[in-house]
Amino acid sequence: MAKKGGKRTGAGRPAGSKNKVTPEIKAMAQKHCPAALEMIVQLAQNAENESTRLAAAKELLDRGYGKARQVVDADLRHGGAIQVQMVQL
């Protein structure tokens, strides 16, 4: 059976290679950010669909305050597997 996950030789971007997002492309995209942000505000305030308004509001909050932290409480002292249990509040 093949090993799943973990570090594999040759996987990923080679060390030292340049990122595909060049400074020029990033600068071009950033010129459109004010208009895109205004569109998100308009959707948050005026979209007919409630899920669209919620998604737009979340995008604004993420940009204004950063994404919410996800707290993970793990005891790794014994080297065992990590079990994740989702609890709906």
C-alpha positions in Angstrom: 0.0 0.0 0.0 1.4 3.4 -1.0 2.1 5.9 1.8 -0.4 8.7 1.9 0.3 12.3 3.0 3.5 13.7 4.4 6.6 15.0 2.7 7.4 13.5 -0.6 10.6 13.9 -2.5 10.2 16.2 -5.5 6.8 17.5 -4.4 5.9 21.2 -4.3 7.6 24.2 -5.7 11.3 23.8 -6.0 13.3 25.8 -3.4 14.4 29.2 -4.8 11.9 29.3 -7.6 10.0 32.5 -8.2 6.3 32.9 -7.2 4.0 33.1 -10.3 2.4 36.2 -8.9 4.9 38.9 -10.0 5.0 42.3 -8.4 3.6 43.7 -11.6 0.6 41.4 -11.6 0.0 42.2 -7.9 0.2 45.9 -8.5 -2.3 45.6 -11.4 -4.7 43.6 -9.2 -4.4 46.1 -6.3 -5.6 48.9 -8.6 -9.0 47.2 -8.7 -9.3 46.6 -4.9 -11.2 49.8 -4.1 -13.9 49.0 -6.7 -14.0 45.4 -5.6 -14.4 46.4 -1.9 -17.2 48.8 -2.8 -18.9 46.0 -4.6 -18.7 43.8 -1.6 -20.2 46.6 0.6 -23.0 47.0 -1.9 -23.7 43.3 -1.9 -23.6 43.2 1.9 -26.2 46.0 2.1 -28.4 45.4 -0.9 -28.3 41.8 -2.3 -31.7 40.1 -2.5 -30.3 36.8 -1.4 -29.6 36.5 2.3 -26.7 34.0 1.7 -25.1 36.6 -0.6 -25.4 39.3 2.0 -23.9 37.0 4.6 -21.0 36.0 2.4 -20.2 39.6 1.5 -20.4 40.6 5.2 -17.9 37.8 6.1 -15.6 39.0 3.4 -15.7 42.5 4.8 -15.0 41.3 8.4 -12.1 39.1 7.2 -10.5 42.1 5.5 -11.1 44.5 8.3 -10.2 42.3 11.3 -8.6 39.2 9.8 -10.1 35.7 9.7 -11.4 34.3 13.0 -9.0 32.0 14.8 -9.8 28.3 15.1 -8.7 27.1 18.5 -7.2 23.6 18.6 -6.5 21.9 21.9 -4.1 19.1 21.4 -2.0 16.9 23.7 0.9 15.6 21.7 3.0 14.3 24.5 2.4 10.7 23.9 2.9 10.7 20.1 -0.6 9.4 19.4 -3.0 10.3 16.6 -4.9 13.6 16.8 -8.6 13.2 16.9 -10.8 16.0 15.8 -14.3 16.4 17.2 -16.6 19.1 15.7 -19.0 20.5 18.3 -21.9 22.7 17.1 -22.7 25.5 19.6 
